């Protein structure tokens, strides 16, 4: 069941409308999380699931950062994080390879 949040302690349900007037928040009782929806969307109002267990200022920051107008920044950040992960994996493999060679040389 989904419960539309009309009021909350930090007034996030009203403040989110400053980002987009169509936004509203629901609590998904089966998944036990908060979801952001937009009444302006066609077919489905669902936008995203908040990665926080409580509704606070982080929700506003997260929604603002994940807006479609920020897609270029988001994709650049993902690409950078992917490169960092790939480089770390390569360093790990290289380190294992070097350790293996050192062990074989000691024998």
N, C-alpha and C positions, 0 to 999 in steps of 0.2 A: 504494500500500500504506500502511496505517496501523499505526504501531508504538505500543503503549501504553507510556507513560513510567512506570516504577515507581520509579526512583531518579534523582536529579539533584543537582548540586553544591550548590544552595541549598535542597534539600529541598522544593521547590515542590509536587511531586507529592503529598507528604503534608500539607503545610501548607494546600493548597487545600481539604482535607476539613474544615477548621475553618469554612469559609464554608458548605459544604454537604457532608454525608457522601456524597452520590451523585456528586460531581464526580470526574472523572478526566481525565488529559491524554493526548492522542495526538499523534504527529508524523506529518503527512501527507507521505509521501516524494515524491509526484508534484507537489504544490503547494509543497513545502518550507516548511511552516509548522506551527505548533502550534495544536491545536484543543482546546477544552474541551467535554467531554461530561458528561452526567448520567445515571446508571443508573436513576434514579427516573422518568425521562420515559417516556411511552408512545409507541410507534411509532418514534421516532428519538431517539437519545441526544445528538445534536449540539446544542450550545448556541451556541457562537461560535468565531470564528477570532481568535487573538491577533494584534495588529498589530506584534508584535516578532519579530525573528529569533532572539533568545535567550530562554531561560527564566530569568527572574529575578523580583525583587520586584514589578516593574511588572505582571507577570501577575496576581498576587494583587490588587493595587490595581484593575486593569482589571476583573477578574471581580467583585470586590466592588461596584464602581461601576455595573456593568451588570446587576446582579440585578433581577429583575422587581419586587421590593418597592420599588425606587428609580425606578420608571417615571415617577412624577410629576416628580421632579427632572430626569430625562433629557428628558422632553417639554418642560419649561420651558426647559432649556438649549438644546434644538434650536430652540424658538420664538424665544428671544432671539438666537441666532446667525443665524437666518433674517432677523429684523428688521434686525440690524446689516448683514448682507450686502445686503439690499434697500435700506437707507438709503445704503450706500456706492455702490451702483449708481446710485441716483437722483442722488447728489452728482456722480458721474462724468458722467452724461448732462447734468446742469445745467451743469457746468463746460465740457463740450464745446460746449453750446449758447451759453454766454456767450462763449467763445473765438471761435466762428463769427460771432456778432454783432459782436464787437470788430473782427474782420478785415474784415467787410463795411463797417463804419463808417469804417475807415481808407482804404478804396478811393475 
